[in-house]
């Protein structure tokens, strides 16, 4: 369950980042009119938020994949 939730958070962050990045780049690079400055600033903030959410989900996914096994170092010879 935890893996599915972290994957969903990661994908939401990825979609938000890709969508806002496309909005920022669509004007100058894809032949559309340049968006107003306030919209570009808002999209940049959403882009940064998406990167943070993506990193949070990826970090949780990596942590969930480790399992419950722990290695305890000792000086005992086996």
Beta strands, then each sheet from edge to edge (+ up, - down):
end
